[in-house]
Amino acid sequence: MNTKPLHAAKTTITRNMADLDQEMGNVYETVVVLGKRANQIALATKEELTAKLEEFASTGENLEEVYENREQIEISKHYERMPKPGALAIHELMEGKLIVRRPEEVADATPSAPVVEN
């Protein structure tokens, strides 16, 4: 159903900030980058969920159809069980899969990893 890594933490984990800011060297910049990436993930997930749920949209309001649509309920439950966008962003950072592009730097090639523009 989803292409995002579902092995990211699904519960709250205490993180050592010294480990998180090693790549950027600045804890505040790390927090901003993680926040921006989490927003990107949340937006992509919302668009994906909306597209899947639009398949079930009906023009008539038939109460029986609402209660009988188990597939729609299963899709919704799947998205509810997924790790939160912040946990996915932290997982990407820890795995080295996050590329930060700063306005003052010019990138020559298009990266294949998720990009957060700072």
C-alpha positions as CSV (number, residue, x, y, z in Angstrom):
1,M,0.0,0.0,0.0
2,N,2.6,2.5,1.1
3,T,6.2,3.0,-0.2
4,K,7.4,4.7,3.0
5,P,9.6,2.8,5.4
6,L,7.2,1.4,8.0
7,H,10.0,0.2,10.2
8,A,10.4,3.7,11.7
9,A,9.5,4.1,15.4
10,K,5.7,4.0,16.0
11,T,6.0,5.1,19.6
12,T,7.9,7.9,21.3
13,I,11.6,7.4,21.6
14,T,14.0,9.6,23.5
15,R,16.7,10.7,21.1
16,N,20.2,12.0,21.9
17,M,20.4,15.3,20.1
18,A,24.2,14.9,19.7
19,D,23.5,12.0,17.5
20,L,20.9,13.8,15.4
21,D,22.9,17.0,14.7
22,Q,26.2,15.3,13.7
23,E,25.5,15.7,10.0
24,M,24.6,19.4,10.1
25,G,26.5,20.4,13.2
26,N,23.7,22.6,14.5
27,V,20.9,21.3,16.6
28,Y,18.5,24.2,15.5
29,E,19.1,23.6,11.8
30,T,18.5,19.9,12.4
31,V,15.2,20.6,14.1
32,V,14.1,22.9,11.2
33,V,15.1,20.3,8.6
34,L,13.3,17.5,10.4
35,G,10.2,19.7,10.7
36,K,10.2,20.5,7.0
37,R,10.8,16.9,6.0
38,A,8.0,15.8,8.3
39,N,5.6,18.3,6.7
40,Q,6.6,16.9,3.2
41,I,5.9,13.4,4.4
42,A,2.6,14.4,6.0
43,L,1.5,16.2,2.8
44,A,2.4,13.2,0.6
45,T,0.7,10.8,2.9
46,K,-2.5,12.9,3.0
47,E,-2.6,13.2,-0.8
48,E,-2.1,9.4,-1.1
49,L,-4.9,8.7,1.4
50,T,-7.2,11.2,-0.2
51,A,-6.7,9.6,-3.6
52,K,-7.4,6.2,-2.3
53,L,-10.5,7.3,-0.4
54,E,-11.9,9.2,-3.4
55,E,-12.4,5.8,-5.1
56,F,-15.1,5.2,-2.5
57,A,-16.8,8.5,-2.8
58,S,-20.4,8.1,-3.8
59,T,-22.7,10.7,-5.3
60,G,-25.7,9.5,-3.4
61,E,-25.8,9.3,0.4
62,N,-26.9,5.7,1.0
63,L,-26.5,4.9,4.6
64,E,-26.1,1.1,4.0
65,E,-23.0,1.7,1.7
66,V,-21.3,3.7,4.5
67,Y,-21.5,0.8,7.0
68,E,-20.7,-1.9,4.5
69,N,-17.5,-0.5,3.1
70,R,-14.9,-2.6,4.9
71,E,-12.1,-1.9,2.4
72,Q,-12.3,1.8,3.1
73,I,-12.1,1.2,6.8
74,E,-9.1,-1.1,6.4
75,I,-7.3,1.6,4.3
76,S,-8.0,4.2,7.0
77,K,-6.8,1.8,9.8
78,H,-3.6,1.1,7.8
79,Y,-2.8,4.9,7.7
80,E,-3.6,5.3,11.4
81,R,-1.1,2.6,12.3
82,M,1.7,4.1,10.2
83,P,4.6,5.8,12.0
84,K,4.2,9.5,12.4
85,P,5.8,11.9,9.8
86,G,8.3,13.1,12.4
87,A,9.4,9.6,13.2
88,L,9.8,8.9,9.5
89,A,11.9,12.1,9.0
90,I,14.2,11.2,11.9
91,H,14.6,7.6,10.5
92,E,15.6,9.1,7.1
93,L,18.1,11.4,8.8
94,M,19.6,8.6,10.9
95,E,19.9,6.3,7.8
96,G,21.6,9.0,5.8
97,K,18.8,9.1,3.3
98,L,18.0,12.8,3.7
99,I,19.7,15.5,1.5
100,V,19.6,19.1,2.6
101,R,19.8,21.7,-0.1
102,R,20.6,25.2,1.0
103,P,19.8,28.2,-1.1
104,E,23.4,29.4,-1.2
105,E,24.6,26.0,-2.6
106,V,23.9,25.0,-6.2
107,A,23.3,21.3,-6.8
108,D,24.6,20.0,-10.1
109,A,22.7,16.7,-10.1
110,T,19.2,15.8,-9.1
111,P,19.4,13.6,-6.0
112,S,17.4,10.4,-5.7
113,A,16.9,10.8,-1.9
114,P,14.3,13.0,-0.3
115,V,15.3,16.6,-0.4
116,V,14.6,19.3,2.2
117,E,15.1,22.8,0.9
118,N,16.3,25.0,3.7
